[in-house]
Amino acid sequence: MTEVTRAGAFDAHKPPSPELISDCVHCGFCLTTCPTYVLWGEEMDSPRGRIHLMQAGNEGTPMTDEMAGHFDACLGCMACVTACPSGVQYDRLLEQTRAQVERNHPRSRAEKALRETIFKLFPYPDRLRRLRGPLRMTQRLGLDRRLCSTGLLERFLPGLAAMERLTPALGPAQTLPAEVPAAGPEREVVALLKGCVQDVFFSDVNAATARVLAAEGCRVVIPQDQGCCGALSSHSGREPEAQRFARSTMASFADAGEPGDAGEAGKATTVVTNAAGCGSAMKDYAYLFEGESDAAASRSAESFGARVQDLSEVLTRLGTVAERHPLPITVAYHDACHLGHAQGVRDQPRELLREIPGLRLVEIPDAAICCGSAGIYNILNPEPAAQLGEKKARDILSTGADLIVTANPGCLMQIATALDRLGRPVPMAHTAIVLDASIRGLPVDALLGAR
C-alpha cells in the first residue's frame, strides 16, 4: 500500500465514506439491538454514536484513545444493519474505520502482544494443529482446570485466560480426503472450505458437513492447500493481511471451478462454508478489494464471492432428498450474527431442522443480541463478552431446550463457556452435526453428548 497522508483521525486511504455516513438519520432504531448500548447505555457506544465519531474524524478531529476505544468496543455483530430502516451500511463503515484505527492508533505494548499472538496463531491451521496435542493432553490430565482455579492467568494475562476458557473439549481429530463422492445420483459438485478453528477444533463438523452434502447428492471437492480465508483479519481492520489471505483462498479454490464450469468433470459451481464469519468475509471479498489498483483481483473477488454459500443455503436450494430419521428432542437455534445479520440467512437453517421428524424447534428471547463471541472480541474484551455470554445463556436456559444448535464455531465456544460459568451446561451442536445424525439414524444420545 502506498504511503498516505492524514487529515484528522483518518488517513486518505479509504476513510469512512461520507456518503454512507450521510445515510444515517440518527433515528435510534439501532439502539435496542446494539449489544454495547444495551450493556452501558452510552451514546458513543451505539451505532449512531460511532457514526458521529466517524464523521468527526473525517472533519479533522484527531484519533484519541477514547475515540479508538469506542470503535474497538463494537462487536461488529451487524444487528444494527438488520434494524436500520434507512439502509445504513454500518458494516462497510466499520470495516473502513477499523482499518484506520489499526494503522493510525498506537496501542499499548500489552495490547500489541495479545493481538500479535492472536494473528500469528488463529489464521494458521498448521500452527493450531501443533498446539492441539498438548492442549488435549492438558485437558485429559485436568491441568487446565487446575491452572484456572489458581486465578493467576486471569489476573495477569486476561486475554490468554479467555483463550483457555474458550478452548473446547478436544476429541480425536478427523481428516477429510480431497474428494467425497455423492451418495446416489450426482446433483451438484461443490467445494468445501475447511476453515482454521473449525478444521482444528471442530473437525467433526467438517466431516459431518461433507457427509450431509454427499447424502444430498453433492460431490464434495476439498482443496488440500487451502488456508485461512482472512475473516479474522478483515473484521479486525488488518486490510493487507486480509487481502493476502483472500488471494490465497481464491487461488486454492481456482482449480475447483468457476460458475461457467458446470458439467465439467471435477469442477465445482459453489464454495460451501459452515462457519458464519468465514462465509460473511468470503461473500464480501469484492468490498475488500474495492478501490484497489489491481483490477484483476477485484474482478476475481467479485466472481468468487458470488459462488459462496452457507451449507444451509445449498441444502434448501437443492431441496433435501436423503431420508431424515426421527430425533425426538427440543432444540433452541441460535442465530450466529455473521449468518443472520451479515448474510441474511435465518430461515434456511430452521427449515432444515423442522424437516427432522420429532424435533421441536424453540426460539430464544432477544435472539438478535450477540452472544459476545464476535470473532476475537471475547479475547480482546473478555469482560463485556462474558456479560453478553451470560445474558445469552440465561435466555437459552429459559427455553428449556435439550440441545442448542448454531452454525459458527465461535458461538459454540462462547455459549458453552457461559453456560459452564453458570453451572448449567447444556449440550451444543453445529447444524451439520444434527442433520448428519438424522440422516444416519443416530440416537438422540449421540447429540446430547455433543459439546
Secondary structure, 3 states (H helix, E strand, C coil): CCCCCEECCEECCCCCCHHHHHCCCCCCCCHHHCHHHHHHCCHHHCHHHHHHHHHHHHCCCCCCHHHHHHHHHCCCCCHHHHHCCCCCCHHHHHHHHHHHHHHHCCCCHHHHHHHHHHHHHCCCHHHHHHHHHHHHHHHHHCHHHHHHHHCHHHHHCHHHHHHHHHCCCCCCCCCCCCEECCCCCCCEEEEECCCCHHHHHCHHHHHHHHHHHHHCCEEEECCCCCCCCCHHHHHCCCHHHHHHHHHHHHHHHHCCCCHHHCCCCCCCCEEEECCHHHHHHHHCHHHHCCCCCCHHHHHHHHHHHHHEEEHHHHHHHHCCCCCCCCCCEEEEECCCHHHHCCCCCCHHHHHHHHCCCCEEEECCCCCCCCCCCCCCHHHHCHHHHHHHHHHHHHHHHCCCCCEEEECCHHHHHHHHHHHHHCCCCCCEEEHHHHHHHHHHCCCHHHHHCCC
